[in-house]
Amino acid sequence: MNITDKVAVCSRSFSRNEVLRAELLAHYKYVTFNETGQQLEGDDLVEFLRGHDKAITALEHINNYVLSRLPELKVIGKYGVGLDMIDMNAMRRYGKRIGLISGVNRRSAAELTLAFAIIMLRHVPAANREVLSGIWRQHVGGLLSGRIFGIIGCGHIGKDLVRLLQPFGCQILVNDIRHYNDFYAEYDIEALRLEDVLVRADIVTLHVPLDASTLGILTADRLALMKSHAILINVARGGLVDEAALKQSLLEGHLAAAAFDVFADEPPHDKELLNLPNFLATPHIGGSAEEAILAMGRAAISGLDENEIPG
C-alpha cells in the first residue's frame, strides 16, 4: 500500500457511508468520492477516474473504452459481488489489477430471497394495494413450509439460502454448473438439470452471475415449464429472464407470481409489468443491508492492496 496513491470511489453507496469513508481515508491520503449522486458512465466515468492510481467501483461499466483512456489507473477494488460490469479481457489487455472478495453480501441477498418467497406466497403485495385503495378482504395464501424449493446457482448465496431454509422442511432442488456433492449430501439436496428444477419446483430462485452462458437463461419456453402456482424470484442479475415473456405468463395465469430485485434495464420501464398485482419489484437492494454494505466496502478497500491481473 502506498498512502500517496490517489483513489477514486465511483460507488454512490460507498461514498455516502461515513464509516467506509473514514476507514478508506485512514489508509489513503488522496481520495475522491462520488458526491454527485449519479451513476457514472462513459466519458463522465473516464473524467472522474482520470489522474487516479486506484478505484473502487460497483455498478459502473469498466470496459475497453474506459480503460484505454486511463493508463495511470492500476487497480480496481470491487464493491459488491459479480464481475459482469467489468470487461476482464480489457483488464488483462491493459494490465489492470482486480481486487475481489466473493460472497460478502450472501446473507443479505439470501434473507431478501426468503422474504420474497414468504410474502408472495401470502399475497402481501396484492393485499397491501387493496388496503390502500379502501378494500378490506382476506387473501388466502400458502405456507413456505414443506414446499419444493428450486435454487438455480448454488454458490455463496445459494448455499446460504439452503441453510436458512432448514427450519421450513422444504424439499430443495438445485441446478449448478459446478458439483457441490458434499454440500448436497449434507443437506439432502437433489441436483438436477435446469428444466427439471423448473418443472418440479413450487418456488424458483436465481443466484447465478450474468455472462454469455446465463444471459436470457429463462426463456419463454423455459418459463412455460413452470407450474401454474409457482413463484419466480430474481435477486441475482437483470438479463437472466425474458421479462416480456414473464409478463405474459403472469397476465395469463401460467405463473402465479414473481418478485424481482434486478432488471435488464434499471430502473425498469415496463409499467404494465410493475403494476401487476402478482408482481413485486424492488430497486436492486439485495446487498443493501447495513451489515452487507460495510462488509462489501471493507472488501473493496482490501482489494486495493490485495489484487491480481485477471487470469
Buried (B, 14 or more C-beta within 10 A) or exposed (E): EEEEBBBBBBBBBBBBBEEBBEBBEEBBEBBBBBEEEEBBEEEEBBEBBEEBBBBBBBBBBBBEBBBEBBEEBBBBBBBBBBBBBBBBEBBEEBEBBBBBBEBBBBBBBBBBBBBBBBBBBBBBBBBBEBEEEEEEEEEEBBEBEEBBBBBBBBBBBBBBBBEBBEEBEBBBBBBBEEEBEEBBEEBEBBBBEBEBBBBBBBBBBBBBBBEEEBEBBBEEEBBEBBBEEBBBBBBBBBBBBBBEBBBBBBBEEBBBBBBBBBBBEEEBEBEEBBEBBBBBBBEBBBBBBEEBBBBBBBBBBBBBBBBEEBE
